[in-house]
Amino acid sequence: MGRTRILIVEDEPHIVLSLEVLLRRAGYETVTAADGEEGLARVRELRPDVVLLDIMMPRRNGYEVCRAIKTDPALSSTPVIMLSAKGQEVEIVKGLELGASGYIAKPFGNAEVLEAVRAALESRP
């Protein structure tokens, strides 16, 4: 078995880069997608161990992608961590209701991201 694979679905290049550097330094393999459509295709193709999923993206928002992952029996056990500048309670609850394992508000700290990924990996069946 290879390294743990994290899919980063985010349309802001500077955030993608910072997450890639952080996660690779922590020993994870990273794969990226720049929008919701590409993200969902990568989840289906690559079966990542965890998905870091931005909410506000072109071509399919994070809520739609999370719903598609969680309603597909082949993918539903994949942990999804929502990322968003929208730190309002209603937004957090919506993501969790759709099956997200966690929620990280932007801007986020490195320790927060690593802990969320660790917890998501531990929660897998």
Contact map, one row per residue, 1 for C-alpha under 8 A:
11100000000000000000000000000000000000000000000000000000000000000000000000000000000000000000000000000000000000000000000000000
11110000000000000000000000000000000000000000000000000000000000000000000000000000000000000000000000000000000000000000000000000
11111000000000000000000000111000000000000000000000000000000000000000000000000000000000000000000000000000000000000000000000000
01111100000000000000000000111000000000000000000110000000000000000000000000000000000000000000000000000000000000000000000000000
00111110000000000000000000011110000000000000000111000000000000000000000000000000000000000000000000000000000000000000000000000
00011111000000000000000000011110000000000000000111110000000000000000000000000000000000000000000000000000000000000000000000000
00001111100000000000000000000111100000100110000111110000000000000000000000000000000000000000000000000000000000000000000000000
00000111110000010011000000000111100000100000000000111000000000000000000000000000000000000000000000000000000000000000000000000
00000011111000000000000000000001111100100000000000111100000000000000000000000000000000000000000000000000000000000000000000000
00000001111110110000000000000001111000000000000000001100100000000000000000000000000000000000000000000000000000000000000000000
00000000111110010000000000000000111000000000000000000100110000000000000000000000000000000000000000000000000000000000000000000
00000000011111110000000000000000010000000000000000000000000000000000000000000000000000000000000000000000000000000000000000000
00000000011111111000000000000000000000000000000000000000000000000000000000000000000000000000000000000000000000000000000000000
00000000000111111100000000000000000000000000000000000000000000000000000000000000000000000000000000000000000000000000000000000
00000000010111111110000000000000000000000000000000000000000000000000000000000000000000000000000000000000000000000000000000000
00000001011111111111000000000001000000000000000000000000000000000000000000000000000000000000000000000000000000000000000000000
00000000000011111111100000000000000000000000000000000000000000000000000000000000000000000000000000000000000000000000000000000
00000000000001111111110000000000000000000000000000000000000000000000000000000000000000000000000000000000000000000000000000000
00000001000000111111111000000000000000000000000000000000000000000000000000000000000000000000000000000000000000000000000000000
00000001000000011111111100000100000000000000000000000000000000000000000000000000000000000000000000000000000000000000000000000
00000000000000001111111110000000000000000000000000000000000000000000000000000000000000000000000000000000000000000000000000000
00000000000000000111111111000000000000000000000000000000000000000000000000000000000000000000000000000000000001000000000000000
00000000000000000011111111111100000000000000000000000000000000000000000000000000000000000000000000000000000000000100000000000
00000000000000000001111111111100000000000000000000000000000000000000000000000000000000000000000000000000000000000000000000000
00000000000000000000111111110000000000000000000000000000000000000000000000000000000000000000000000000000000000000000000000000
00000000000000000000011111110000000000000000000000000000000000000000000000000000000000000000000000000000000000000000000000000
00110000000000000000001111111000000000000000000000000000000000000000000000000000000000000000000000000000000000000000000000000
00111100000000000000001111111100000000000000000000000000000000000000000000000000000000000000000000000000000000000000000000000
00111100000000000000001100111110000000000000000000000000000000000000000000000000000000000000000000000000000000000000000000000
00001111000000000001001100011111000000000000000000000000000000000000000000000000000000000000000000000000000000000000000000000
00001111000000000000000000001111100000000000000000000000000000000000000000000000000000000000000000000000000000000000000000000
00000011110000010000000000000111110000100000000000000000000000000000000000000000000000000000000000000000000000000000000000000
00000011111000000000000000000011111101100100000000000000000000000000000000000000000000000000000000000000000000000000000000000
00000000111100000000000000000001111101100000000000000000000000000000000000000000000000000000000000000000000000000000000000000
00000000111000000000000000000000111111100000000000000000111110000000000000000000000000000000000000000000000000000000000000000
00000000100000000000000000000000111111110000000000000000111111011000000000000000000000000000000000000000000000000000000000000
00000000000000000000000000000000001111111000000000000000001100001000000000000000000000000000000000000000000000000000000000000
00000000000000000000000000000000111111111100000000000000000000000000000000000000000000000000000000000000000000000000000000000
00000011100000000000000000000001111111111110000000000000000000001000000000000000000000000000000000000000000000000000000000000
00000000000000000000000000000000000111111111000000000000000000001001100000000000000000000000000000000000000000000000000000000
00000000000000000000000000000000000011111111100000000000000000000000000000000000000000000000000000000000000000000000000000000
00000010000000000000000000000000100001111111111000000000000000000000000000000000000000000000000000000000000000000000000000000
00000010000000000000000000000000000000111111111100100000000000000000100000100000000000000000000000000000000000000000000000000
00000000000000000000000000000000000000011111111000000000000000000000000000100000000000000000000000000000000000000000000000000
00000000000000000000000000000000000000001111111000000000000000000000000000000000000000000000000000000000000000000000000000000
00000000000000000000000000000000000000000111111100000000000000000000000000000000000000000000000000000000000000000000000000000
00000000000000000000000000000000000000000111111110000000000000000000000000100100000000000000000000000000000000000000000000000
00011110000000000000000000000000000000000010011111100000000000000000000000000100000000000000000000000000000000000000000000000
00011110000000000000000000000000000000000000001111100000000000000000000000000110000000000000000000000000000000000000000010000
00001110000000000000000000000000000000000000000111110000000000000000000000000111100000000000000000000000000000000000100110000
00000111100000000000000000000000000000000010000111111000000000000000000000000111100000000000000000000000000000000000000000000
00000111100000000000000000000000000000000000000001111100000000000000000000000001111000000000000000000000000000000000000000000
00000001110000000000000000000000000000000000000000111110000001000100000000000001111000000000000000000000000000000000000000000
00000000111000000000000000000000000000000000000000011111100011000000000000000000011100000000000000000000000000000000000000000
00000000000000000000000000000000000000000000000000001111100011100000000000000000011100000000000000000000000000000000000000000
00000000000000000000000000000000000000000000000000000111110011000000000000000000000100000000000000000000000000000000000000000
00000000011000000000000000000000001100000000000000000111111111000000000000000000000000000000000000000000000000000000000000000
00000000001000000000000000000000001100000000000000000001111110000000000000000000000000000000000000000000000000000000000000000
00000000000000000000000000000000001110000000000000000000111110000000000000000000000000000000000000000000000000000000000000000
00000000000000000000000000000000001110000000000000000000111111011000000000000000000000000000000000000000000000000000000000000
00000000000000000000000000000000001100000000000000000111111111111000000000000000000000000000000000000000000000000000000000000
00000000000000000000000000000000000100000000000000001111100111111100000000000000010000000000000000000000000000000000000000000
00000000000000000000000000000000000000000000000000000010000011111110000000000000000000000000001001000000000000000000000000000
00000000000000000000000000000000000100000000000000000000000111111111000000000000000000000000000000000000000000000000000000000
00000000000000000000000000000000000110110000000000000000000111111111100000000000000000000000000000000000000000000000000000000
00000000000000000000000000000000000000000000000000001000000001111111110000000001000000000000001001110000000000000000000000000
00000000000000000000000000000000000000000000000000000000000000111111111000000000000000000000000001100000000000000000000000000
00000000000000000000000000000000000000010000000000000000000000011111111100000000000000000000000000000000000000000000000000000
00000000000000000000000000000000000000010010000000000000000000001111111100110100000000000000000000000000000000000000000000000
00000000000000000000000000000000000000000000000000000000000000000111111110111100000000000000000001100000000000000000000000000
00000000000000000000000000000000000000000000000000000000000000000011111110110000000000000000000000000000000000000000000000000
00000000000000000000000000000000000000000000000000000000000000000001111111110000000000000000000000000000000000000000000000000
00000000000000000000000000000000000000000000000000000000000000000000011111111000000000000000000000000000000000000000000000000
00000000000000000000000000000000000000000000000000000000000000000000000111111000000000000000000000000000000000000000000000000
00000000000000000000000000000000000000000011001000000000000000000000111111111100000000000000000000000000000000000000000000000
00000000000000000000000000000000000000000000000000000000000000000000111111111100000000000000000000000000000000000000000000000
00000000000000000000000000000000000000000000000000000000000000000000010011111110000000000000000000000000000000000000000000011
00000000000000000000000000000000000000000000001111100000000000000000110000111111000000000000000000000000000000000000000000010
00000000000000000000000000000000000000000000000011100000000000000000000000001111100000000000000000011000000000000000000110110
00000000000000000000000000000000000000000000000001111000000000000100000000000111110000000000000000111100000000000000000100000
00000000000000000000000000000000000000000000000001111000000000000000000000000011111000000000000000011111000000000001100100000
00000000000000000000000000000000000000000000000000011110000001000000000000000001111100000000001000010111000000000000000000000
00000000000000000000000000000000000000000000000000011110000000000000000000000000111110000000000000000011110000000000000000000
00000000000000000000000000000000000000000000000000000111000000000000000000000000011111100000000000000011110000000000000000000
00000000000000000000000000000000000000000000000000000000000000000000000000000000001111100000000000000000111000000000000000000
00000000000000000000000000000000000000000000000000000000000000000000000000000000000111110010000000000000110000000000000000000
00000000000000000000000000000000000000000000000000000000000000000000000000000000000111111011000000000000110000000000000000000
00000000000000000000000000000000000000000000000000000000000000000000000000000000000001111111000000000000000000000000000000000
00000000000000000000000000000000000000000000000000000000000000000000000000000000000000111111100000000000000000000000000000000
00000000000000000000000000000000000000000000000000000000000000000000000000000000000000011111110000000000000000000000000000000
00000000000000000000000000000000000000000000000000000000000000000000000000000000000001111111111000000000000000000000000000000
00000000000000000000000000000000000000000000000000000000000000000000000000000000000000111111111100000010000000000000000000000
00000000000000000000000000000000000000000000000000000000000000000000000000000000000000001111111110000000000000000000000000000
00000000000000000000000000000000000000000000000000000000000000000000000000000000000000000111111111000000000000000000000000000
00000000000000000000000000000000000000000000000000000000000000100100000000000000010000000011111111110010000000000000000000000
00000000000000000000000000000000000000000000000000000000000000000000000000000000000000000001111111111110000000000000000000000
00000000000000000000000000000000000000000000000000000000000000000000000000000000000000000000111111110000000000000000000000000
00000000000000000000000000000000000000000000000000000000000000100110010000000000000000000000011111110000000000000000000000000
00000000000000000000000000000000000000000000000000000000000000000110010000000001000000000000001111111000000000000000000000000
00000000000000000000000000000000000000000000000000000000000000000100000000000011110000000000001111111110000000000000000000000
00000000000000000000000000000000000000000000000000000000000000000000000000000011100000000000000100111110000000000000000100000
00000000000000000000000000000000000000000000000000000000000000000000000000000001110000000000000100011111000000000001000100000
00000000000000000000000000000000000000000000000000000000000000000000000000000000111100000001001100011111100000000000000000000
00000000000000000000000000000000000000000000000000000000000000000000000000000000111100000000000000000111110100011001000000000
00000000000000000000000000000000000000000000000000000000000000000000000000000000001111100000000000000011111100000000000000000
00000000000000000000000000000000000000000000000000000000000000000000000000000000001111100000000000000001111100000000000000000
00000000000000000000000000000000000000000000000000000000000000000000000000000000000010000000000000000000111110000000000000000
00000000000000000000000000000000000000000000000000000000000000000000000000000000000000000000000000000001111111011000000000000
00000000000000000000000000000000000000000000000000000000000000000000000000000000000000000000000000000000001111111000000000000
00000000000000000000010000000000000000000000000000000000000000000000000000000000000000000000000000000000000111111100000000000
00000000000000000000000000000000000000000000000000000000000000000000000000000000000000000000000000000000000011111110000000000
00000000000000000000000000000000000000000000000000000000000000000000000000000000000000000000000000000001000111111111000000000
00000000000000000000000000000000000000000000000000000000000000000000000000000000000000000000000000000001000111111111100000000
00000000000000000000001000000000000000000000000000000000000000000000000000000000000000000000000000000000000001111111110000000
00000000000000000000000000000000000000000000000000000000000000000000000000000000000000000000000000000000000000111111111000000
00000000000000000000000000000000000000000000000000000000000000000000000000000000100000000000000000000101000000011111111100000
00000000000000000000000000000000000000000000000001000000000000000000000000000000100000000000000000000000000000001111111110000
00000000000000000000000000000000000000000000000000000000000000000000000000000000000000000000000000000000000000000111111111000
00000000000000000000000000000000000000000000000000000000000000000000000000000000000000000000000000000000000000000011111111100
00000000000000000000000000000000000000000000000001000000000000000000000000000011100000000000000000001100000000000001111111110
00000000000000000000000000000000000000000000000011000000000000000000000000000010000000000000000000000000000000000000111111110
00000000000000000000000000000000000000000000000000000000000000000000000000000000000000000000000000000000000000000000011111110
00000000000000000000000000000000000000000000000000000000000000000000000000000010000000000000000000000000000000000000001111111
00000000000000000000000000000000000000000000000000000000000000000000000000001110000000000000000000000000000000000000000111111
00000000000000000000000000000000000000000000000000000000000000000000000000001000000000000000000000000000000000000000000000111
